[in-house]
Amino acid sequence: MSLDRMDTAILGILQKNGLAKIKDISAAINLSMSPTHDRIKRLEQEGYIQNYVALLDRKKIELGLIVHCQVTLDKQTRNNFSEFEQVILKFPEVISCSLVSGNFDYYLKLVTKDVETYNKFYQEKLAVLPMVAHINSLFVMDEIKTTTELPL
């Protein structure tokens, strides 16, 4: 299915506010409530809308430090990739993990309370993985832009 301008408008509204009411969405796109509801349900069923979530203020829940890690595996084998990915999925500190091309294999984004907490994670969880050869850690000094909105 391809998206028309109303579908795109609905997605834009829901990206800004996942709790937007159907009556408000329908008024914003100038469509009655029933077809608006049907479009939202179709967008959900077809996987355009994957989930609805609450965005938390990480600092208020004592997760003030963001760390980006560049991880290089000792051997680029299918087994090493698979094992690393399975372990990373179990670490709640890791909020994003991407397999990348270039000078390293994985790009991780982590949140922790502080540098000491990250150091403990680094020493006890990440650096002890047998397939990991090198880790480069980058500490975020200030966030200039962070969003979950995709450009439509």
Secondary structure, DSSP 8 states (H G I E B T S, - for coil): ----HHHHHHHHHHHH-TT--HHHHHHHHT--HHHHHHHHHHHHHTTSS--------TTTTT--EEEEEEEEESS--HHHHHHHHHHHTT-TTEEEEEE--SSSSEEEEEEESSHHHHHHHIIIIITT-TTEEEEEEEE-S--S--------
